Amino acid sequence: MYFIVYGAIRVMGKREIGKLSMFDLVVSIMLAEIAAFVIEDMEKPLSHGIVPMLTVLIMQIGMAFVSLKSRRLRLMIDGKPTVLISKGTLHRDEMRKQRYNLDDLLLQLREQNIDSIGDVEFAILETTGKLTVFPSNQSNQSNSGGNGSSNNRGSAHTKQKARQDQVDGFQNIKYEGLPLPLIMDGKVQDQNLELIQKTRFWLKNQIQQKGILDFKEVFICSIDHNGKVFVSLKDDSK
């Protein structure tokens, strides 16, 4: 049973070893319970454990395969990341929905050497329960400039501003610190377009400049804090 469970976990994929989604966690618990059920009663045939384990394993692999094709199903199974902090502002409603208390938030911030919510540009609660934190630019400058002079800090800030101003056509983008998905699996992420104060017409022009005519042809389109647009087609051969 040990080797059967080990083989089942390997077949389920390396993602199981790292960060488990809720669905993967349930499957792993079920495999362990089925194995224990057979081990406790040595008189039961091994098939009483192998058959249900194979059934659960096939179901998990089938769901994983289908979720590769459907983002809607992925969101139903794994959920979606939740923004808890943006621009130093704490979103209490989102914390309440996720039943995520302030002590948990402060603990995970301290683990990443951040002691103030005001120093956080974005804090995102991933579907695995991990908190991804992007410090604000002011926090980064204060940390990196602790051993340098104020002139060096001012120079670094000036260079950063100059680089952002040099990006053609993106001077009005307010979003910093995190690549934003604008299209996922051919679906336009309108809420992210609103965040950078852009429209679908603007997005259409951006992909047309790369020779793409329709949103549905795009697998992923994202924009970083420098205004650089990344596009990947569903069909890589194109």
Beta strands, then each sheet from edge to edge (+ up, - down):
strand 1: 82-86
strand 2: 89-90
strand 3: 120-125
strand 4: 131-135
strand 5: 180-184
strand 6: 187-188
strand 7: 218-223
strand 8: 229-233
sheet 1: 2+ 1- 3+ 4-
sheet 2: 6+ 5- 7+ 8-
end
